[in-house]
Amino acid sequence: MIVYNKEWLDNAALQQEAGYAYQEECISAEEKARIDEAYPSGFYTPNPFIRIGLFLLTTIVVLFSLALCWLIFMTPMEHVWRFLIFFSGLATYIALELFIREKHHYRSGVDDGLLWMSIILLLSAINIELDLPAWFRCAIIFLFAVYATLRFADMIMSACAILALLGTLFYLYLETGSIARATVPFVIMAASLLICQLAQRWSHIEKWRHYANCLTTAEITSLITLYLAGNYFVVREVSNEMFGLHLLPGQSIPAGWLFWATTILIPILYILLGIRKKNLLLLRIGVVLSAASIYTIRHYYSILSIEAAMTLSGLLLIALAYALIRYLHTPRYGFTYHPVNRAHLFERLQAESLIITETFATPQTPRSSDFKFGGGSGGGGGADGSW
């Protein structure tokens, strides 16, 4: 399904790990060079700055080409411009396939730009031409995003697929009746938790190795949507806008205490699980969402001025960071202040490096010798003083 050369993808991943191993001084420069030579990758992947520039340039070229075609084929017919958008999206997608197959672009900015522009143009043409319900539009976006994820292993598309799937579930569930308005946050939370569990499980399957970054993105997205579905601010404001509660300032939503509990406890749970499982992803998300929880509390219960709150928060964070640095200067319980040693990831690489070194070493031809064993009456040659 994936459009990129799988062997080159594996080789590129191995070269990247070899680069990390070399930085950590787990392998020598000669071993790294031998790995790069033994496992070549023919992809064109520039540095991030060139990638951003090529992405912007590709986007501008597609938009200018669309505008030029618009001027050339401008007619009074109302459906011509809709067809033009659809045709431009289709042509952009064909160009994407050609650039990958013929020019071997991989995360170059050109393929990113062509992918995003083709998806946007095709979805725009469909949504303009057809009057579809909200859940159906989300379902179409989900199908496009899933295809783009499976075909091109695009991380952002995987996040869009998760959001579109949850959006489809949200609008479909609301059509089941009035009880859905009160329970839809819990349905989204349950769906997010299920997606997170599936992403974690699939990330350990060998055949999905080329989608490792996409699965990590899906896990991050689902963890965040799980929190947002139970966040008091989100639930209250969405209920006001979509369900017509017309709550006045100071009024709470039904079962507000429950959503206050999830707002506060979910980030704490993420942090505790991250510490227990030594999972940096959960730790970082938990810390970020803790800030979101503090903002939610302050939005409804403001005690200090914004200046005083920011000053005290900054001082508290500095003190906490200093205490953690001092405490973790000596590694404790699997945590350390020092940069993480990635050596455990490179054990396989070191073994392969040794194999490659032995394989590609210049073979030594056995040399003939006049040395001959002989004599000896005891335990071996030379026991009698002669060979």
Secondary structure, 3 states (H helix, E strand, C coil): CCCCCHHHHHHHHHHHHHHHHHHCCCCCHHHHHHHHHHCCCCCECCCHHHHHHHHHHHHHHHHHHHHHHHHHCCCCCCCHHHHHHHHHHHHHHHHHHHHHHHHCECCCCHHHHHHHHHHHHHHHHHHHHCCCCHHHHHHHHHHHHHHHHHHHCCHHHHHHHHHHHHHHHHHHHHCCCCHHHHHHHHHHHHHHHHHHHHHHHHCCCHHHHHHHHHHHHHHHHHHHHHHHHHCHHHHHHHHHHHCCCCCCCCCCCCCHHHHHHHHHHHHHHHHHHHHHHCCHHHHHHHHHHHHHHHHHHHHHCCCCCHHHHHHHHHHHHHHHHHHHHHHCCCCECCECCCCCCCHHHCHHHHHHHHHHHHHHCCCCCCCCCCCCCCCCCCCCCCCCCCC
